[in-house]
Amino acid sequence: MASLNPITGALGTQKAAHLLRRATLGPRLQDISNFAGMTAQAAFTALTQTQAIPALPIDPASGTDWVYPNTVNPNSTNLSDYTRSWWMENMRSSGPNLTERMIWFYHTHFPMIMSRIENNAQFAIDYLRLLRYYALGNYKDLTKALVIDNAMLLHLDGNLNIKGVPQENFAREFLELYTVGKGEEISLGNYTNFTEQDVQALTKALTGWGIDPTFQTIDPVTSIPTGKVKGSATTSSQHDVTAKQFSSAFSNTLIQTGSVTGTNAAVAAVYTELDDVLNMVFASPHTAKHICRRIYREFVYYDITAEVESDIIEPLAAALVSNNYNITSVLGILLQSEHFYDLDTPITEDNNIGAIIKSPMDLVIGTMRLFNLTVPDKTTQLPAHYEMYSQLIGQLDLQGLQFFEPYDVAGYEPYYQFPDYHRYWISSNYLANRYKFSELLITGFTGMSGNLLKLDVVEFVETNCSNPGDATILVQELVDWLFPITLDATRFNYFRDDVLLDQLPASNWTTEWNNYVNTSSDVNVRLQLESLITAMMQTPEYQLF
């Protein structure tokens, strides 16, 4: 049976690498080495250490950030792209921690489309700051903050939802995507976990919120600008004050506006009503289960069998509720479990290690981290820094990830679309572009700013491999670092004998490496190493984690 029992003992190289691939945006070699000696409990503690908040992105036109109280330079036109670049750099440069993975996870779970928020770069940054603030915190509190976040109000038309003119988008996505989830349609308009009546009632409860482009409305908890109640400082002019009657899916709850003068609600009452809605929805048993299924698909596998539902999802959901929706409680149980490390069953066909297709973000950022690639310095080479990330964002697009521009408000298809989920990352075109990315790293990305990004395979091997002149040791170490699974002898021999050695004796490679060490002429070893690492990156194994 699937087991959440914690594992004991040192992780070792393979389990440490597995944890870091899933819990971060990709391990560095030193991270794998450090975590290999830790227990799962110690590793989780290390992954959840508080992280420094990244400095805000800089606009080259002004030499400073554009976040309030600063202002946008009138000559600036690429702030949305700078925001994307800034986020990717945060992913690349961070240490081994869960925070960056959870920010990415929450972006796929609470997706936001940049063009739908009119490319407002501060709204986008505030959205990301919220995800960071709550990355390892309280899921319920994050949900509340996002309901009244400027970016999300624009993204889901919440700012258009006023009394007398209901706009259901936000309420529907709130129920279907973020909380209880959409179950089987058991009758017209009844989706098991909620009904159309609930969508309508929730829509009324969420009326009267608007964006605050002046950034004067500040969340007292996070200190991040937020949306505001439409009307005066004390009275809402656009909130629907009529009773909100929910269905039996929510125990026939009736929510009413607490303080009404005429047809207008007190601003404080609108906030209280939001709390009432959240308390009702998070009391549903479906909410915790829906969140835990989403966590499971992110960190373990997309296929939730009946066994996984009963042995993994239900206990995790119970733990989430008992810990008042603190997300770290669930992550701690899952990422230390026998199930996560494939130790709960001897059957290899259901293994989770190496079973998920990397997203383009995991592939690009993970490769940069694994090979510890040097990027243009954002302090002294800012134009080149942004140019490099602009090219990498183009690579994401070619591989099927329209970064910050998912096709639908539900998000990126591989994270939610039944039945294939992560398999949507692969098509003949997307796969060809993944393989092309490895070639571009070898030849190097260049642009108007000159050389931008390049993988020097000789330097990498010389710096990191314990005995580069021994073909067997060299290939084995690269396999351990690049692939999530152990290769059989035939596959291993292919990389060593056919690719690296080109069917020549291993002693030839030793001689070539020694010649390089003695003469500094790397022509021959570079050719073979570039062939080897390109071949390894252009494999199904490297696309998995």
Secondary structure as UniProt FT lines:
FT   HELIX           12..23
FT   HELIX           29..36
FT   HELIX           40..47
FT   TURN            60..63
FT   TURN            68..69
FT   TURN            74..75
FT   HELIX           79..93
FT   HELIX           98..109
FT   HELIX           114..117
FT   TURN            118..119
FT   HELIX           121..133
FT   TURN            134..136
FT   HELIX           139..147
FT   HELIX           150..155
FT   TURN            156..157
FT   HELIX           158..160
FT   TURN            163..164
FT   HELIX           169..173
FT   HELIX           174..178
FT   TURN            188..189
FT   HELIX           196..205
FT   TURN            206..208
FT   STRAND          209..210
FT   TURN            213..214
FT   TURN            220..222
FT   STRAND          228..229
FT   STRAND          235..236
FT   STRAND          244..245
FT   HELIX           248..250
FT   TURN            251..252
FT   STRAND          254..255
FT   STRAND          260..261
FT   TURN            262..263
FT   STRAND          264..266
FT   HELIX           267..282
FT   HELIX           285..299
FT   HELIX           306..308
FT   HELIX           309..313
FT   HELIX           314..322
FT   TURN            323..325
FT   HELIX           327..334
FT   TURN            335..336
FT   TURN            338..342
FT   HELIX           348..350
FT   TURN            353..354
FT   HELIX           360..370
FT   TURN            371..372
FT   TURN            378..380
FT   HELIX           382..398
FT   TURN            399..400
FT   TURN            403..404
FT   TURN            409..410
FT   HELIX           413..415
FT   TURN            418..420
FT   HELIX           421..425
FT   HELIX           428..443
FT   STRAND          445..447
FT   TURN            448..449
FT   STRAND          450..453
FT   HELIX           457..464
FT   TURN            468..469
FT   HELIX           471..482
FT   HELIX           489..493
FT   HELIX           494..500
FT   TURN            502..503
FT   HELIX           506..519
FT   HELIX           523..537
FT   HELIX           541..543
//
